[in-house]
Amino acid sequence: MIVFAPEAISDAQRLYGFLKPENPQAAARAMAAIWNKLQLIEAMPGLGYRTRSPRVRPIGVLFGKRGYVVRYTIRERDGALIVLRIWHSREVRQ
């Protein structure tokens, strides 16, 4: 199961909204690339890089010259993939 935190939903809407006016097809392809990576993570949750927080992992999603970064965790009680944040690789992250 893939679950989006409210911040991740806002991130995805913002990223899609940024691309859509100039190139609706690219916006759809970007969201598809992110979704495909999430499905891969769901099958292999250890794919992301380790961080200081043992439960939170980031992973890159290649798209164009740069790509996106997805931060996620795995919920212990049921193994669900929780998407915490999504950024373009050139964005300032918090």
N, CA, C and O atoms as a CHARMM CRD file, in Angstrom:
* protein
*
  376
    1    1 MET  N      0.84700  -1.17000   0.00000 PROA 1      0.00000
    2    1 MET  CA     0.00000   0.00000   0.00000 PROA 1      0.00000
    3    1 MET  C      0.90100   1.24400   0.00000 PROA 1      0.00000
    4    1 MET  O      1.88600   1.31200   0.73600 PROA 1      0.00000
    5    2 ILE  N      0.55000   2.20700  -0.82500 PROA 2      0.00000
    6    2 ILE  CA     1.27700   3.47800  -0.88000 PROA 2      0.00000
    7    2 ILE  C      0.36300   4.56300  -0.31900 PROA 2      0.00000
    8    2 ILE  O     -0.76300   4.74200  -0.78300 PROA 2      0.00000
    9    3 VAL  N      0.85900   5.28000   0.68000 PROA 3      0.00000
   10    3 VAL  CA     0.09600   6.33300   1.35000 PROA 3      0.00000
   11    3 VAL  C      0.88400   7.62900   1.24200 PROA 3      0.00000
   12    3 VAL  O      2.09100   7.65100   1.48100 PROA 3      0.00000
   13    4 PHE  N      0.19700   8.71300   0.88100 PROA 4      0.00000
   14    4 PHE  CA     0.83600  10.02000   0.76600 PROA 4      0.00000
   15    4 PHE  C      0.52400  10.86700   1.99300 PROA 4      0.00000
   16    4 PHE  O     -0.63900  11.04000   2.35700 PROA 4      0.00000
   17    5 ALA  N      1.56000  11.39000   2.62200 PROA 5      0.00000
   18    5 ALA  CA     1.36700  12.37400   3.68800 PROA 5      0.00000
   19    5 ALA  C      0.79800  13.64700   3.04500 PROA 5      0.00000
   20    5 ALA  O      1.00900  13.87900   1.85500 PROA 5      0.00000
   21    6 PRO  N      0.08600  14.46700   3.81200 PROA 6      0.00000
   22    6 PRO  CA    -0.47200  15.70100   3.24100 PROA 6      0.00000
   23    6 PRO  C      0.58400  16.56300   2.53700 PROA 6      0.00000
   24    6 PRO  O      0.30000  17.15700   1.49800 PROA 6      0.00000
   25    7 GLU  N      1.79000  16.63300   3.09100 PROA 7      0.00000
   26    7 GLU  CA     2.85600  17.43600   2.48200 PROA 7      0.00000
   27    7 GLU  C      3.25500  16.87000   1.11300 PROA 7      0.00000
   28    7 GLU  O      3.53800  17.62700   0.18500 PROA 7      0.00000
   29    8 ALA  N      3.27700  15.54500   0.99100 PROA 8      0.00000
   30    8 ALA  CA     3.62300  14.91200  -0.28100 PROA 8      0.00000
   31    8 ALA  C      2.54800  15.17000  -1.33400 PROA 8      0.00000
   32    8 ALA  O      2.86300  15.35100  -2.51000 PROA 8      0.00000
   33    9 ILE  N      1.29200  15.18700  -0.92100 PROA 9      0.00000
   34    9 ILE  CA     0.20300  15.51100  -1.84800 PROA 9      0.00000
   35    9 ILE  C      0.37800  16.93700  -2.35500 PROA 9      0.00000
   36    9 ILE  O      0.27100  17.19100  -3.55500 PROA 9      0.00000
   37   10 SER  N      0.64500  17.86300  -1.44400 PROA 10     0.00000
   38   10 SER  CA     0.87700  19.26300  -1.84100 PROA 10     0.00000
   39   10 SER  C      2.08200  19.37900  -2.76800 PROA 10     0.00000
   40   10 SER  O      2.05300  20.12300  -3.74800 PROA 10     0.00000
   41   11 ASP  N      3.14300  18.63500  -2.45000 PROA 11     0.00000
   42   11 ASP  CA     4.33900  18.65400  -3.29500 PROA 11     0.00000
   43   11 ASP  C      4.00900  18.18500  -4.71000 PROA 11     0.00000
   44   11 ASP  O      4.39100  18.83300  -5.68400 PROA 11     0.00000
   45   12 ALA  N      3.30000  17.05800  -4.82500 PROA 12     0.00000
   46   12 ALA  CA     2.96400  16.51100  -6.14100 PROA 12     0.00000
   47   12 ALA  C      2.08900  17.48600  -6.92800 PROA 12     0.00000
   48   12 ALA  O      2.28800  17.66700  -8.12900 PROA 12     0.00000
   49   13 GLN  N      1.13700  18.10300  -6.26900 PROA 13     0.00000
   50   13 GLN  CA     0.28000  19.09000  -6.93600 PROA 13     0.00000
   51   13 GLN  C      1.09300  20.28700  -7.41300 PROA 13     0.00000
   52   13 GLN  O      0.87900  20.78400  -8.51800 PROA 13     0.00000
   53   14 ARG  N      2.01600  20.74600  -6.59100 PROA 14     0.00000
   54   14 ARG  CA     2.86300  21.89100  -6.94600 PROA 14     0.00000
   55   14 ARG  C      3.76200  21.55000  -8.13100 PROA 14     0.00000
   56   14 ARG  O      3.88200  22.34100  -9.06600 PROA 14     0.00000
   57   15 LEU  N      4.39400  20.37700  -8.09700 PROA 15     0.00000
   58   15 LEU  CA     5.29100  19.97200  -9.17300 PROA 15     0.00000
   59   15 LEU  C      4.53800  19.79700 -10.48800 PROA 15     0.00000
   60   15 LEU  O      5.01000  20.23100 -11.53900 PROA 15     0.00000
   61   16 TYR  N      3.38100  19.16800 -10.43000 PROA 16     0.00000
   62   16 TYR  CA     2.55800  18.99300 -11.62700 PROA 16     0.00000
   63   16 TYR  C      2.10200  20.35400 -12.15900 PROA 16     0.00000
   64   16 TYR  O      2.15500  20.61400 -13.36100 PROA 16     0.00000
   65   17 GLY  N      1.65700  21.21000 -11.24900 PROA 17     0.00000
   66   17 GLY  CA     1.19000  22.54000 -11.64400 PROA 17     0.00000
   67   17 GLY  C      2.27600  23.40600 -12.25200 PROA 17     0.00000
   68   17 GLY  O      1.98900  24.27000 -13.08000 PROA 17     0.00000
   69   18 PHE  N      3.51700  23.18500 -11.85100 PROA 18     0.00000
   70   18 PHE  CA     4.63400  23.93800 -12.41400 PROA 18     0.00000
   71   18 PHE  C      4.87500  23.55200 -13.87600 PROA 18     0.00000
   72   18 PHE  O      5.12000  24.41700 -14.71700 PROA 18     0.00000
   73   19 LEU  N      4.80700  22.27200 -14.17200 PROA 19     0.00000
   74   19 LEU  CA     5.08000  21.79700 -15.53300 PROA 19     0.00000
   75   19 LEU  C      3.89800  21.91400 -16.48600 PROA 19     0.00000
   76   19 LEU  O      4.08600  22.17900 -17.67400 PROA 19     0.00000
   77   20 LYS  N      2.69900  21.72200 -15.99000 PROA 20     0.00000
   78   20 LYS  CA     1.52300  21.60900 -16.84700 PROA 20     0.00000
   79   20 LYS  C      1.30000  22.78500 -17.79400 PROA 20     0.00000
   80   20 LYS  O      1.01200  22.54000 -18.96600 PROA 20     0.00000
   81   21 PRO  N      1.41200  24.04200 -17.36900 PROA 21     0.00000
   82   21 PRO  CA     1.12700  25.13700 -18.29900 PROA 21     0.00000
   83   21 PRO  C      2.03500  25.13800 -19.54100 PROA 21     0.00000
   84   21 PRO  O      1.58900  25.46700 -20.64000 PROA 21     0.00000
   85   22 GLU  N      3.28800  24.77500 -19.36000 PROA 22     0.00000
   86   22 GLU  CA     4.23200  24.78900 -20.47700 PROA 22     0.00000
   87   22 GLU  C      4.21600  23.49000 -21.27200 PROA 22     0.00000
   88   22 GLU  O      4.40500  23.50200 -22.48900 PROA 22     0.00000
   89   23 ASN  N      3.98800  22.35900 -20.58300 PROA 23     0.00000
   90   23 ASN  CA     4.07600  21.06100 -21.25200 PROA 23     0.00000
   91   23 ASN  C      3.24800  20.02100 -20.48900 PROA 23     0.00000
   92   23 ASN  O      3.77700  19.31400 -19.63100 PROA 23     0.00000
   93   24 PRO  N      1.95800  19.92700 -20.79900 PROA 24     0.00000
   94   24 PRO  CA     1.09600  18.98200 -20.08500 PROA 24     0.00000
   95   24 PRO  C      1.56600  17.53200 -20.19700 PROA 24     0.00000
   96   24 PRO  O      1.41500  16.75700 -19.25300 PROA 24     0.00000
   97   25 GLN  N      2.13300  17.16500 -21.34200 PROA 25     0.00000
   98   25 GLN  CA     2.61500  15.79100 -21.51700 PROA 25     0.00000
   99   25 GLN  C      3.80200  15.51800 -20.59400 PROA 25     0.00000
  100   25 GLN  O      3.88800  14.44100 -20.00500 PROA 25     0.00000
  101   26 ALA  N      4.70700  16.47000 -20.46500 PROA 26     0.00000
  102   26 ALA  CA     5.85500  16.30700 -19.56600 PROA 26     0.00000
  103   26 ALA  C      5.38200  16.20900 -18.12000 PROA 26     0.00000
  104   26 ALA  O      5.92400  15.42500 -17.34100 PROA 26     0.00000
  105   27 ALA  N      4.38100  16.99500 -17.76100 PROA 27     0.00000
  106   27 ALA  CA     3.84000  16.93900 -16.39900 PROA 27     0.00000
  107   27 ALA  C      3.29400  15.54200 -16.10600 PROA 27     0.00000
  108   27 ALA  O      3.54000  14.99000 -15.03300 PROA 27     0.00000
  109   28 ALA  N      2.56200  14.97800 -17.04800 PROA 28     0.00000
  110   28 ALA  CA     2.01400  13.63000 -16.86400 PROA 28     0.00000
  111   28 ALA  C      3.12900  12.59700 -16.80700 PROA 28     0.00000
  112   28 ALA  O      3.07100  11.66900 -16.00000 PROA 28     0.00000
  113   29 ARG  N      4.14600  12.74700 -17.65400 PROA 29     0.00000
  114   29 ARG  CA     5.26500  11.79900 -17.63900 PROA 29     0.00000
  115   29 ARG  C      6.05000  11.88000 -16.33300 PROA 29     0.00000
  116   29 ARG  O      6.50600  10.85800 -15.81800 PROA 29     0.00000
  117   30 ALA  N      6.20900  13.08800 -15.79700 PROA 30     0.00000
  118   30 ALA  CA     6.92100  13.25800 -14.52100 PROA 30     0.00000
  119   30 ALA  C      6.17900  12.55600 -13.39700 PROA 30     0.00000
  120   30 ALA  O      6.78900  11.85500 -12.59000 PROA 30     0.00000
  121   31 MET  N      4.87300  12.73800 -13.34100 PROA 31     0.00000
  122   31 MET  CA     4.08500  12.07900 -12.30200 PROA 31     0.00000
  123   31 MET  C      4.12800  10.56200 -12.48100 PROA 31     0.00000
  124   31 MET  O      4.16500   9.82400 -11.49600 PROA 31     0.00000
  125   32 ALA  N      4.12300  10.09300 -13.72600 PROA 32     0.00000
  126   32 ALA  CA     4.20800   8.65300 -13.98500 PROA 32     0.00000
  127   32 ALA  C      5.56500   8.10700 -13.54000 PROA 32     0.00000
  128   32 ALA  O      5.63800   7.01000 -12.98600 PROA 32     0.00000
  129   33 ALA  N      6.63400   8.86000 -13.77700 PROA 33     0.00000
  130   33 ALA  CA     7.97300   8.42300 -13.35600 PROA 33     0.00000
  131   33 ALA  C      8.04000   8.30300 -11.83500 PROA 33     0.00000
  132   33 ALA  O      8.60600   7.34600 -11.30600 PROA 33     0.00000
  133   34 ILE  N      7.46300   9.27200 -11.14100 PROA 34     0.00000
  134   34 ILE  CA     7.44300   9.22700  -9.67400 PROA 34     0.00000
  135   34 ILE  C      6.61500   8.03300  -9.20800 PROA 34     0.00000
  136   34 ILE  O      7.04300   7.29700  -8.31800 PROA 34     0.00000
  137   35 TRP  N      5.44600   7.83300  -9.79100 PROA 35     0.00000
  138   35 TRP  CA     4.58900   6.71900  -9.39800 PROA 35     0.00000
  139   35 TRP  C      5.28200   5.37600  -9.64500 PROA 35     0.00000
  140   35 TRP  O      5.22200   4.48000  -8.80400 PROA 35     0.00000
  141   36 ASN  N      5.93700   5.24000 -10.79600 PROA 36     0.00000
  142   36 ASN  CA     6.64700   3.99200 -11.10600 PROA 36     0.00000
  143   36 ASN  C      7.74000   3.70600 -10.08300 PROA 36     0.00000
  144   36 ASN  O      7.92800   2.56000  -9.67500 PROA 36     0.00000
  145   37 LYS  N      8.46200   4.75000  -9.66900 PROA 37     0.00000
  146   37 LYS  CA     9.51100   4.56700  -8.65600 PROA 37     0.00000
  147   37 LYS  C      8.89100   4.16900  -7.31800 PROA 37     0.00000
  148   37 LYS  O      9.44400   3.33400  -6.60400 PROA 37     0.00000
  149   38 LEU  N      7.74900   4.76000  -6.97700 PROA 38     0.00000
  150   38 LEU  CA     7.07800   4.40600  -5.72700 PROA 38     0.00000
  151   38 LEU  C      6.65500   2.94000  -5.72900 PROA 38     0.00000
  152   38 LEU  O      6.76100   2.26300  -4.70700 PROA 38     0.00000
  153   39 GLN  N      6.18100   2.45100  -6.86100 PROA 39     0.00000
  154   39 GLN  CA     5.80000   1.05000  -6.94600 PROA 39     0.00000
  155   39 GLN  C      7.02100   0.14300  -6.77900 PROA 39     0.00000
  156   39 GLN  O      6.92600  -0.92500  -6.17600 PROA 39     0.00000
  157   40 LEU  N      8.15300   0.56600  -7.30800 PROA 40     0.00000
  158   40 LEU  CA     9.38800  -0.19500  -7.14100 PROA 40     0.00000
  159   40 LEU  C      9.81900  -0.21400  -5.67500 PROA 40     0.00000
  160   40 LEU  O     10.22300  -1.25100  -5.15000 PROA 40     0.00000
  161   41 ILE  N      9.72800   0.94300  -5.02300 PROA 41     0.00000
  162   41 ILE  CA    10.07100   1.02500  -3.59800 PROA 41     0.00000
  163   41 ILE  C      9.13400   0.15300  -2.77300 PROA 41     0.00000
  164   41 ILE  O      9.56200  -0.50300  -1.82300 PROA 41     0.00000
  165   42 GLU  N      7.86300   0.14600  -3.13600 PROA 42     0.00000
  166   42 GLU  CA     6.90500  -0.67900  -2.39800 PROA 42     0.00000
  167   42 GLU  C      7.34000  -2.15100  -2.43100 PROA 42     0.00000
  168   42 GLU  O      7.20300  -2.86500  -1.43800 PROA 42     0.00000
  169   43 ALA  N      7.85500  -2.59200  -3.56100 PROA 43     0.00000
  170   43 ALA  CA     8.31000  -3.97400  -3.69300 PROA 43     0.00000
  171   43 ALA  C      9.66400  -4.19900  -3.02300 PROA 43     0.00000
  172   43 ALA  O      9.94500  -5.29200  -2.53100 PROA 43     0.00000
  173   44 MET  N     10.51200  -3.14700  -3.00800 PROA 44     0.00000
  174   44 MET  CA    11.85900  -3.25600  -2.43500 PROA 44     0.00000
  175   44 MET  C     12.14300  -2.03400  -1.57000 PROA 44     0.00000
  176   44 MET  O     12.85600  -1.13000  -2.00400 PROA 44     0.00000
  177   45 PRO  N     11.59900  -1.98600  -0.35100 PROA 45     0.00000
  178   45 PRO  CA    11.65300  -0.78500   0.48000 PROA 45     0.00000
  179   45 PRO  C     13.04500  -0.32300   0.88100 PROA 45     0.00000
  180   45 PRO  O     13.20400   0.82500   1.29700 PROA 45     0.00000
  181   46 GLY  N     14.03700  -1.15700   0.77400 PROA 46     0.00000
  182   46 GLY  CA    15.38500  -0.75900   1.16400 PROA 46     0.00000
  183   46 GLY  C     16.15900  -0.04400   0.07800 PROA 46     0.00000
  184   46 GLY  O     17.35300   0.20200   0.24600 PROA 46     0.00000
  185   47 LEU  N     15.52500   0.29800  -1.02800 PROA 47     0.00000
  186   47 LEU  CA    16.22000   0.93200  -2.15300 PROA 47     0.00000
  187   47 LEU  C     16.79000   2.30900  -1.83000 PROA 47     0.00000
  188   47 LEU  O     17.86200   2.66500  -2.32000 PROA 47     0.00000
  189   48 GLY  N     16.10200   3.06900  -1.02900 PROA 48     0.00000
  190   48 GLY  CA    16.53100   4.43900  -0.74600 PROA 48     0.00000
  191   48 GLY  C     17.82100   4.49600   0.04000 PROA 48     0.00000
  192   48 GLY  O     18.27700   3.50200   0.60500 PROA 48     0.00000
  193   49 TYR  N     18.40100   5.69000   0.06100 PROA 49     0.00000
  194   49 TYR  CA    19.64900   5.90300   0.79300 PROA 49     0.00000
  195   49 TYR  C     19.38300   5.99600   2.29000 PROA 49     0.00000
  196   49 TYR  O     18.33700   6.48500   2.71800 PROA 49     0.00000
  197   50 ARG  N     20.32800   5.52900   3.06700 PROA 50     0.00000
  198   50 ARG  CA    20.22000   5.66900   4.52200 PROA 50     0.00000
  199   50 ARG  C     20.51300   7.10900   4.91200 PROA 50     0.00000
  200   50 ARG  O     21.31400   7.79500   4.27700 PROA 50     0.00000
  201   51 THR  N     19.84700   7.54500   5.96400 PROA 51     0.00000
  202   51 THR  CA    20.03800   8.90000   6.48300 PROA 51     0.00000
  203   51 THR  C     20.31400   8.80200   7.97500 PROA 51     0.00000
  204   51 THR  O     20.42100   7.70600   8.52400 PROA 51     0.00000
  205   52 ARG  N     20.42900   9.94600   8.62300 PROA 52     0.00000
  206   52 ARG  CA    20.60500   9.95200  10.08300 PROA 52     0.00000
  207   52 ARG  C     19.42100   9.31100  10.78300 PROA 52     0.00000
  208   52 ARG  O     19.56000   8.67400  11.82800 PROA 52     0.00000
  209   53 SER  N     18.26400   9.49300  10.18900 PROA 53     0.00000
  210   53 SER  CA    17.07000   8.86600  10.74400 PROA 53     0.00000
  211   53 SER  C     16.94700   7.47000  10.13700 PROA 53     0.00000
  212   53 SER  O     16.76100   7.34800   8.92600 PROA 53     0.00000
  213   54 PRO  N     17.04400   6.43200  10.93200 PROA 54     0.00000
  214   54 PRO  CA    17.02900   5.07500  10.38200 PROA 54     0.00000
  215   54 PRO  C     15.72400   4.68800   9.69800 PROA 54     0.00000
  216   54 PRO  O     15.69000   3.70900   8.95300 PROA 54     0.00000
  217   55 ARG  N     14.66700   5.42600   9.93100 PROA 55     0.00000
  218   55 ARG  CA    13.35800   5.08800   9.36000 PROA 55     0.00000
  219   55 ARG  C     13.01400   5.87400   8.11000 PROA 55     0.00000
  220   55 ARG  O     12.08100   5.50900   7.39500 PROA 55     0.00000
  221   56 VAL  N     13.75300   6.95700   7.82500 PROA 56     0.00000
  222   56 VAL  CA    13.44000   7.81300   6.67100 PROA 56     0.00000
  223   56 VAL  C     14.50800   7.63600   5.60700 PROA 56     0.00000
  224   56 VAL  O     15.70300   7.67400   5.89800 PROA 56     0.00000
  225   57 ARG  N     14.06300   7.44200   4.36100 PROA 57     0.00000
  226   57 ARG  CA    14.99200   7.25300   3.24900 PROA 57     0.00000
  227   57 ARG  C     14.60000   8.15700   2.07700 PROA 57     0.00000
  228   57 ARG  O     13.41500   8.28700   1.76800 PROA 57     0.00000
  229   58 PRO  N     15.57800   8.77600   1.43000 PROA 58     0.00000
  230   58 PRO  CA    15.32000   9.47400   0.17000 PROA 58     0.00000
  231   58 PRO  C     15.74900   8.59700  -1.00000 PROA 58     0.00000
  232   58 PRO  O     16.60900   7.72800  -0.85800 PROA 58     0.00000
  233   59 ILE  N     15.14500   8.83400  -2.14600 PROA 59     0.00000
  234   59 ILE  CA    15.54400   8.14100  -3.36900 PROA 59     0.00000
  235   59 ILE  C     15.33500   9.08300  -4.54800 PROA 59     0.00000
  236   59 ILE  O     14.39200   9.87500  -4.56200 PROA 59     0.00000
  237   60 GLY  N     16.20400   8.99300  -5.51700 PROA 60     0.00000
  238   60 GLY  CA    16.09800   9.82400  -6.70600 PROA 60     0.00000
  239   60 GLY  C     15.19200   9.19900  -7.74900 PROA 60     0.00000
  240   60 GLY  O     15.10300   7.97800  -7.87700 PROA 60     0.00000
  241   61 VAL  N     14.52100  10.07200  -8.49200 PROA 61     0.00000
  242   61 VAL  CA    13.67900   9.65800  -9.61300 PROA 61     0.00000
  243   61 VAL  C     14.19000  10.41900 -10.83000 PROA 61     0.00000
  244   61 VAL  O     14.00000  11.63100 -10.93200 PROA 61     0.00000
  245   62 LEU  N     14.83100   9.72000 -11.74300 PROA 62     0.00000
  246   62 LEU  CA    15.36900  10.38100 -12.92500 PROA 62     0.00000
  247   62 LEU  C     14.24700  10.85600 -13.83300 PROA 62     0.00000
  248   62 LEU  O     13.29800  10.12500 -14.11500 PROA 62     0.00000
  249   63 PHE  N     14.38100  12.11600 -14.28900 PROA 63     0.00000
  250   63 PHE  CA    13.43100  12.67300 -15.23700 PROA 63     0.00000
  251   63 PHE  C     14.10400  13.86700 -15.90200 PROA 63     0.00000
  252   63 PHE  O     14.43100  14.84400 -15.22900 PROA 63     0.00000
  253   64 GLY  N     14.31000  13.80200 -17.18600 PROA 64     0.00000
  254   64 GLY  CA    15.00100  14.87800 -17.88100 PROA 64     0.00000
  255   64 GLY  C     16.45300  14.94900 -17.44100 PROA 64     0.00000
  256   64 GLY  O     17.07200  13.93000 -17.13400 PROA 64     0.00000
  257   65 LYS  N     16.98700  16.15400 -17.41400 PROA 65     0.00000
  258   65 LYS  CA    18.38900  16.33600 -17.02500 PROA 65     0.00000
  259   65 LYS  C     18.60600  16.17400 -15.53300 PROA 65     0.00000
  260   65 LYS  O     19.71600  15.85700 -15.10600 PROA 65     0.00000
  261   66 ARG  N     17.59800  16.37800 -14.75100 PROA 66     0.00000
  262   66 ARG  CA    17.72500  16.32400 -13.28300 PROA 66     0.00000
  263   66 ARG  C     16.86400  15.21400 -12.70500 PROA 66     0.00000
  264   66 ARG  O     17.28200  14.05700 -12.67200 PROA 66     0.00000
  265   67 GLY  N     15.68700  15.55200 -12.25600 PROA 67     0.00000
  266   67 GLY  CA    14.78500  14.56900 -11.67800 PROA 67     0.00000
  267   67 GLY  C     14.18500  15.04800 -10.37600 PROA 67     0.00000
  268   67 GLY  O     14.14400  16.24500 -10.09400 PROA 67     0.00000
  269   68 TYR  N     13.72600  14.11000  -9.59900 PROA 68     0.00000
  270   68 TYR  CA    13.01600  14.39400  -8.36000 PROA 68     0.00000
  271   68 TYR  C     13.62000  13.58700  -7.21900 PROA 68     0.00000
  272   68 TYR  O     14.33500  12.60700  -7.43200 PROA 68     0.00000
  273   69 VAL  N     13.31700  14.02000  -6.02200 PROA 69     0.00000
  274   69 VAL  CA    13.72600  13.30300  -4.81900 PROA 69     0.00000
  275   69 VAL  C     12.45900  12.99800  -4.02600 PROA 69     0.00000
  276   69 VAL  O     11.64100  13.88100  -3.76400 PROA 69     0.00000
  277   70 VAL  N     12.31800  11.74100  -3.65400 PROA 70     0.00000
  278   70 VAL  CA    11.18600  11.30300  -2.84400 PROA 70     0.00000
  279   70 VAL  C     11.72900  10.87800  -1.48600 PROA 70     0.00000
  280   70 VAL  O     12.66800  10.08500  -1.40600 PROA 70     0.00000
  281   71 ARG  N     11.14700  11.40000  -0.43400 PROA 71     0.00000
  282   71 ARG  CA    11.50000  10.98200   0.93500 PROA 71     0.00000
  283   71 ARG  C     10.35700  10.11800   1.44700 PROA 71     0.00000
  284   71 ARG  O      9.18900  10.49300   1.35200 PROA 71     0.00000
  285   72 TYR  N     10.70900   8.95500   1.99200 PROA 72     0.00000
  286   72 TYR  CA     9.67500   8.01600   2.41700 PROA 72     0.00000
  287   72 TYR  C     10.08600   7.26200   3.68000 PROA 72     0.00000
  288   72 TYR  O     11.23700   7.30400   4.11600 PROA 72     0.00000
  289   73 THR  N      9.11800   6.58700   4.23500 PROA 73     0.00000
  290   73 THR  CA     9.34000   5.67300   5.35100 PROA 73     0.00000
  291   73 THR  C      8.42000   4.47400   5.16000 PROA 73     0.00000
  292   73 THR  O      7.47200   4.52300   4.37700 PROA 73     0.00000
  293   74 ILE  N      8.70500   3.42100   5.87000 PROA 74     0.00000
  294   74 ILE  CA     7.86000   2.22900   5.84400 PROA 74     0.00000
  295   74 ILE  C      7.18600   2.11100   7.20200 PROA 74     0.00000
  296   74 ILE  O      7.85200   2.06200   8.23600 PROA 74     0.00000
  297   75 ARG  N      5.86500   2.06600   7.18700 PROA 75     0.00000
  298   75 ARG  CA     5.11400   1.95300   8.43300 PROA 75     0.00000
  299   75 ARG  C      5.28200   0.54500   8.98700 PROA 75     0.00000
  300   75 ARG  O      5.00000  -0.43500   8.29800 PROA 75     0.00000
  301   76 GLU  N      5.73900   0.44600  10.22500 PROA 76     0.00000
  302   76 GLU  CA     6.07200  -0.85100  10.82200 PROA 76     0.00000
  303   76 GLU  C      4.87600  -1.77900  10.97400 PROA 76     0.00000
  304   76 GLU  O      4.98900  -2.98100  10.73500 PROA 76     0.00000
  305   77 ARG  N      3.75000  -1.24000  11.36200 PROA 77     0.00000
  306   77 ARG  CA     2.62600  -2.12200  11.70000 PROA 77     0.00000
  307   77 ARG  C      2.06600  -2.88700  10.50900 PROA 77     0.00000
  308   77 ARG  O      1.54000  -3.98700  10.67900 PROA 77     0.00000
  309   78 ASP  N      2.17100  -2.31700   9.29100 PROA 78     0.00000
  310   78 ASP  CA     1.59900  -3.01900   8.12900 PROA 78     0.00000
  311   78 ASP  C      2.49100  -2.99600   6.89100 PROA 78     0.00000
  312   78 ASP  O      2.10800  -3.52700   5.84800 PROA 78     0.00000
  313   79 GLY  N      3.66700  -2.39200   6.98900 PROA 79     0.00000
  314   79 GLY  CA     4.58900  -2.36000   5.85900 PROA 79     0.00000
  315   79 GLY  C      4.22300  -1.38600   4.75900 PROA 79     0.00000
  316   79 GLY  O      4.79500  -1.43500   3.67000 PROA 79     0.00000
  317   80 ALA  N      3.27300  -0.49800   5.03100 PROA 80     0.00000
  318   80 ALA  CA     2.86200   0.47300   4.01300 PROA 80     0.00000
  319   80 ALA  C      3.98800   1.45900   3.72500 PROA 80     0.00000
  320   80 ALA  O      4.72400   1.85600   4.62900 PROA 80     0.00000
  321   81 LEU  N      4.11300   1.84700   2.47100 PROA 81     0.00000
  322   81 LEU  CA     5.06000   2.87000   2.04500 PROA 81     0.00000
  323   81 LEU  C      4.40500   4.22600   2.27100 PROA 81     0.00000
  324   81 LEU  O      3.37400   4.52600   1.66800 PROA 81     0.00000
  325   82 ILE  N      4.99400   5.04400   3.13100 PROA 82     0.00000
  326   82 ILE  CA     4.47200   6.37900   3.41100 PROA 82     0.00000
  327   82 ILE  C      5.36600   7.39100   2.69800 PROA 82     0.00000
  328   82 ILE  O      6.54000   7.53400   3.03900 PROA 82     0.00000
  329   83 VAL  N      4.81900   8.08300   1.72300 PROA 83     0.00000
  330   83 VAL  CA     5.55000   9.11700   0.99900 PROA 83     0.00000
  331   83 VAL  C      5.45800  10.39300   1.82900 PROA 83     0.00000
  332   83 VAL  O      4.37300  10.92500   2.06400 PROA 83     0.00000
  333   84 LEU  N      6.62200  10.87200   2.26700 PROA 84     0.00000
  334   84 LEU  CA     6.65300  12.03300   3.15700 PROA 84     0.00000
  335   84 LEU  C      6.74900  13.34800   2.39500 PROA 84     0.00000
  336   84 LEU  O      6.02200  14.29600   2.69200 PROA 84     0.00000
  337   85 ARG  N      7.65400  13.40700   1.40400 PROA 85     0.00000
  338   85 ARG  CA     7.87100  14.63500   0.63100 PROA 85     0.00000
  339   85 ARG  C      8.33200  14.26600  -0.77100 PROA 85     0.00000
  340   85 ARG  O      8.86400  13.17800  -0.99200 PROA 85     0.00000
  341   86 ILE  N      8.12500  15.18000  -1.72100 PROA 86     0.00000
  342   86 ILE  CA     8.60500  15.03000  -3.09600 PROA 86     0.00000
  343   86 ILE  C      9.11200  16.39400  -3.54300 PROA 86     0.00000
  344   86 ILE  O      8.39200  17.38800  -3.45300 PROA 86     0.00000
  345   87 TRP  N     10.36400  16.44300  -4.03000 PROA 87     0.00000
  346   87 TRP  CA    10.94400  17.69700  -4.50600 PROA 87     0.00000
  347   87 TRP  C     11.58500  17.50800  -5.86400 PROA 87     0.00000
  348   87 TRP  O     11.98600  16.40200  -6.22700 PROA 87     0.00000
  349   88 HSD  N     11.67900  18.58800  -6.60600 PROA 88     0.00000
  350   88 HSD  CA    12.55100  18.58800  -7.77200 PROA 88     0.00000
  351   88 HSD  C     13.97100  18.63900  -7.22600 PROA 88     0.00000
  352   88 HSD  O     14.21200  19.24600  -6.18200 PROA 88     0.00000
  353   89 SER  N     14.90100  18.01700  -7.91200 PROA 89     0.00000
  354   89 SER  CA    16.26100  17.91800  -7.38700 PROA 89     0.00000
  355   89 SER  C     16.95000  19.26400  -7.22500 PROA 89     0.00000
  356   89 SER  O     17.93400  19.36200  -6.49200 PROA 89     0.00000
  357   90 ARG  N     16.45400  20.30800  -7.89400 PROA 90     0.00000
  358   90 ARG  CA    17.07200  21.63400  -7.77400 PROA 90     0.00000
  359   90 ARG  C     16.39600  22.51900  -6.73600 PROA 90     0.00000
  360   90 ARG  O     16.82400  23.65300  -6.52300 PROA 90     0.00000
  361   91 GLU  N     15.36400  22.02900  -6.09800 PROA 91     0.00000
  362   91 GLU  CA    14.66100  22.81300  -5.08400 PROA 91     0.00000
  363   91 GLU  C     15.39900  22.81400  -3.75300 PROA 91     0.00000
  364   91 GLU  O     16.14600  21.88800  -3.44000 PROA 91     0.00000
  365   92 VAL  N     15.18100  23.85100  -2.99100 PROA 92     0.00000
  366   92 VAL  CA    15.66600  23.90300  -1.61600 PROA 92     0.00000
  367   92 VAL  C     14.73700  23.02600  -0.79300 PROA 92     0.00000
  368   92 VAL  O     13.51600  23.15600  -0.88300 PROA 92     0.00000
  369   93 ARG  N     15.29900  22.14400   0.00100 PROA 93     0.00000
  370   93 ARG  CA    14.49100  21.19300   0.79400 PROA 93     0.00000
  371   93 ARG  C     14.51500  21.56600   2.25100 PROA 93     0.00000
  372   93 ARG  O     15.49200  22.11200   2.76400 PROA 93     0.00000
  373   94 GLN  N     13.40300  21.25400   2.91200 PROA 94     0.00000
  374   94 GLN  CA    13.30900  21.49700   4.35800 PROA 94     0.00000
  375   94 GLN  C     12.87800  20.24200   5.06000 PROA 94     0.00000
  376   94 GLN  O     12.74000  20.23600   6.28300 PROA 94     0.00000
